[in-house]
């Protein structure tokens, strides 16, 4: 399996983009756990990081990136440029993580 470069910039240092293949994206929707919500509510009163939610969101980002990479591989991409993340609430206890960018091929 070839390595695909993923970057937030519009170019890749030392590489010339020869072809734009199109937008690629990956997303996941994660629901919160009611038991965690109770603990998070208590933590919110005293302050501090909500470690369970931090872990949940990190896993969701990684899954979204993996799905975006799968789309890029299907297109034969060498890189994905201009990568951005978006988060939105889709229900009271669920959030969507979306990652997207432009799949490109380098000049030979």
N, C-alpha and C positions, 0 to 999 in steps of 0.2 A: 504494500500500500504506500503510495507516494505521500510525502509531507506537503500539506497545504499551508502556506503562510497566511496568517490572519492578523490584520492590523487596522487601526482606527484612522490611519492616514490615507490619503487618496493615491499615494504612490508607494512603491517599495524601493528602498535605497539600493542602488546598484542594479536594478532590474528595469527593463523597458517593457511596458504593457503593450502587447500586440493586438489583443482582441478582448472586447468586453462581452462576457457571456450572459450577463443579466443578473437580476436580483436573486439572492438566495436568502432563505430565512429558516429559522427554527423557533419553536415555541413550546411552552408547556404551561399548564394551569395546575396550580397546587392549592389544596384546601388546608386550612389550619385545623388543628386538633383541639377539641373542646377542652380537654384537660390542660393542654398547654396554654389555652386562652386564660384560664383561671390563674395559672401561675404567672403569666405575662401581666395580667391585671394587677396582681400583688407586686410584681417587680416594678410596674409603672408607678406605683405609689411611692416606693422608696428610691427609685431611679436605678440606672444601670443597663447594661447590654442584655438583650433578650437572646441568649445563646441558641436556643432551639430554633428561633425564627431566622437567625443569622445562618445557621446550618441548612435550614430548609431552603432559603433563598439561594445559597451557594450551590446546592445540589440542582436547583431548578435552572440556574444560569448554565451550569455545565451540561445538563441535558439539552438545553436549547442550543448551545454551541455545537454539540455533537450532531444534532439534527440538521443544523445549517451546513456543517461540514459534509454530511451525507449528500445533501443537494448539490453542493459544489463538486464533490467527487463524481456524481452522476453526469455533470456537465463537462468533466475533464479539466477542471480549473487548476491553475498553479497557485492561485492566491485569492483571498477575499479582502477587498479594500473598503475603506469607509465604514467599518463595522460600528454599529450602534445598538444599544440596549433600550428597551422600553418596558415599563411595568404598568399594569393597569389592574384595577379591582374589577372583577367580573361578577362577583356575588359578595354578600356580606362577609363570608369566611373564605373566599378564594381569590387568588391573584394570578394574573398571566404574566409570564416573562417572555418577551419577544426579542430576538436578536436578528439583525439583518445587515446585509452588506452587498457589495457588487463582486461577483465572481469574474476573474480575469485569467487570461493566458498570457505568458510572457513571450516576447519575440525570441525566436530561436537563435 
